[in-house]
Amino acid sequence: MFSRRIERELWEVRRGYRELQKKVQHLEEEESKTKAEGAATLKTKTERQNLILQVVMEVVTQQQAQMAKQRQQLHHILRKVSSVH
Protein backbone atom coordinates (compact mmCIF):
# COMPACT_ATOMS: atom_id res chain seq x y z
CA MET A 1 0.00 0.00 0.00
CA PHE A 2 2.69 2.42 0.97
CA SER A 3 4.61 1.84 -2.28
CA ARG A 4 1.45 2.29 -4.37
CA ARG A 5 0.74 5.55 -2.64
CA ILE A 6 4.29 6.73 -3.31
CA GLU A 7 4.01 5.51 -6.89
CA ARG A 8 0.77 7.46 -7.35
CA GLU A 9 2.29 10.58 -5.83
CA LEU A 10 5.35 10.27 -8.05
CA TRP A 11 3.10 9.89 -11.07
CA GLU A 12 1.24 13.08 -10.02
CA VAL A 13 4.55 14.90 -9.58
CA ARG A 14 5.70 13.78 -13.05
CA ARG A 15 2.41 14.85 -14.58
CA GLY A 16 2.63 18.23 -12.85
CA TYR A 17 6.22 18.61 -14.01
CA ARG A 18 5.27 17.87 -17.63
CA GLU A 19 2.46 20.43 -17.45
CA LEU A 20 4.86 22.95 -15.98
CA GLN A 21 7.37 22.26 -18.77
CA LYS A 22 4.65 22.83 -21.37
CA LYS A 23 3.64 26.11 -19.75
CA VAL A 24 7.25 27.29 -19.57
CA GLN A 25 7.80 26.37 -23.22
CA HIS A 26 4.62 28.23 -24.21
CA LEU A 27 5.71 31.31 -22.25
CA GLU A 28 9.16 31.22 -23.86
CA GLU A 29 7.58 31.00 -27.31
CA GLU A 30 5.28 33.92 -26.52
CA GLU A 31 8.22 35.95 -25.23
CA SER A 32 10.15 35.24 -28.42
CA LYS A 33 7.19 36.32 -30.56
CA THR A 34 6.74 39.47 -28.51
CA LYS A 35 10.41 40.37 -28.88
CA ALA A 36 10.26 39.80 -32.65
CA GLU A 37 7.09 41.88 -32.96
CA GLY A 38 8.61 44.61 -30.83
CA ALA A 39 11.72 44.71 -32.99
CA ALA A 40 9.61 44.84 -36.16
CA THR A 41 7.49 47.65 -34.73
CA LEU A 42 10.58 49.57 -33.69
CA LYS A 43 12.10 49.12 -37.15
CA THR A 44 8.91 50.37 -38.81
CA LYS A 45 8.75 53.42 -36.53
CA THR A 46 12.42 54.18 -37.14
CA GLU A 47 12.00 53.95 -40.91
CA ARG A 48 8.95 56.21 -40.73
CA GLN A 49 10.76 58.79 -38.63
CA ASN A 50 13.73 58.64 -40.99
CA LEU A 51 11.44 59.33 -43.95
CA ILE A 52 9.80 62.24 -42.12
CA LEU A 53 13.23 63.63 -41.27
CA GLN A 54 14.32 63.40 -44.92
CA VAL A 55 11.19 65.26 -46.04
CA VAL A 56 11.70 67.96 -43.41
CA MET A 57 15.36 68.37 -44.42
CA GLU A 58 14.33 68.72 -48.06
CA VAL A 59 11.77 71.38 -47.16
CA VAL A 60 14.35 73.25 -45.07
CA THR A 61 16.82 73.17 -47.97
CA GLN A 62 14.15 74.51 -50.34
CA GLN A 63 13.22 77.28 -47.90
CA GLN A 64 16.87 78.25 -47.47
CA ALA A 65 17.27 78.51 -51.23
CA GLN A 66 14.10 80.58 -51.48
CA MET A 67 15.30 82.90 -48.70
CA ALA A 68 18.64 83.37 -50.45
CA LYS A 69 16.84 84.26 -53.68
CA GLN A 70 14.56 86.72 -51.88
CA ARG A 71 17.56 88.27 -50.14
CA GLN A 72 19.21 88.86 -53.54
CA GLN A 73 16.01 90.39 -54.87
CA LEU A 74 15.78 92.65 -51.82
CA HIS A 75 19.40 93.83 -52.27
CA HIS A 76 18.69 94.53 -55.94
CA ILE A 77 15.59 96.57 -55.02
CA LEU A 78 17.50 98.46 -52.32
CA ARG A 79 20.26 99.36 -54.82
CA LYS A 80 17.68 100.71 -57.26
CA VAL A 81 15.97 102.72 -54.54
CA SER A 82 19.25 104.16 -53.23
CA SER A 83 20.40 105.09 -56.74
CA VAL A 84 17.15 106.94 -57.39
CA HIS A 85 17.61 109.16 -54.33
C-alpha positions as CSV (number, residue, x, y, z in Angstrom):
1,M,0.0,0.0,0.0
2,F,2.7,2.4,1.0
3,S,4.6,1.8,-2.3
4,R,1.4,2.3,-4.4
5,R,0.7,5.6,-2.6
6,I,4.3,6.7,-3.3
7,E,4.0,5.5,-6.9
8,R,0.8,7.5,-7.3
9,E,2.3,10.6,-5.8
10,L,5.4,10.3,-8.1
11,W,3.1,9.9,-11.1
12,E,1.2,13.1,-10.0
13,V,4.5,14.9,-9.6
14,R,5.7,13.8,-13.0
15,R,2.4,14.9,-14.6
16,G,2.6,18.2,-12.8
17,Y,6.2,18.6,-14.0
18,R,5.3,17.9,-17.6
19,E,2.5,20.4,-17.5
20,L,4.9,22.9,-16.0
21,Q,7.4,22.3,-18.8
22,K,4.6,22.8,-21.4
23,K,3.6,26.1,-19.8
24,V,7.2,27.3,-19.6
25,Q,7.8,26.4,-23.2
26,H,4.6,28.2,-24.2
27,L,5.7,31.3,-22.3
28,E,9.2,31.2,-23.9
29,E,7.6,31.0,-27.3
30,E,5.3,33.9,-26.5
31,E,8.2,35.9,-25.2
32,S,10.1,35.2,-28.4
33,K,7.2,36.3,-30.6
34,T,6.7,39.5,-28.5
35,K,10.4,40.4,-28.9
36,A,10.3,39.8,-32.6
37,E,7.1,41.9,-33.0
38,G,8.6,44.6,-30.8
39,A,11.7,44.7,-33.0
40,A,9.6,44.8,-36.2
41,T,7.5,47.6,-34.7
42,L,10.6,49.6,-33.7
43,K,12.1,49.1,-37.2
44,T,8.9,50.4,-38.8
45,K,8.7,53.4,-36.5
46,T,12.4,54.2,-37.1
47,E,12.0,53.9,-40.9
48,R,8.9,56.2,-40.7
49,Q,10.8,58.8,-38.6
50,N,13.7,58.6,-41.0
51,L,11.4,59.3,-44.0
52,I,9.8,62.2,-42.1
53,L,13.2,63.6,-41.3
54,Q,14.3,63.4,-44.9
55,V,11.2,65.3,-46.0
56,V,11.7,68.0,-43.4
57,M,15.4,68.4,-44.4
58,E,14.3,68.7,-48.1
59,V,11.8,71.4,-47.2
60,V,14.4,73.3,-45.1
61,T,16.8,73.2,-48.0
62,Q,14.2,74.5,-50.3
63,Q,13.2,77.3,-47.9
64,Q,16.9,78.3,-47.5
65,A,17.3,78.5,-51.2
66,Q,14.1,80.6,-51.5
67,M,15.3,82.9,-48.7
68,A,18.6,83.4,-50.5
69,K,16.8,84.3,-53.7
70,Q,14.6,86.7,-51.9
71,R,17.6,88.3,-50.1
72,Q,19.2,88.9,-53.5
73,Q,16.0,90.4,-54.9
74,L,15.8,92.7,-51.8
75,H,19.4,93.8,-52.3
76,H,18.7,94.5,-55.9
77,I,15.6,96.6,-55.0
78,L,17.5,98.5,-52.3
79,R,20.3,99.4,-54.8
80,K,17.7,100.7,-57.3
81,V,16.0,102.7,-54.5
82,S,19.2,104.2,-53.2
83,S,20.4,105.1,-56.7
84,V,17.1,106.9,-57.4
85,H,17.6,109.2,-54.3
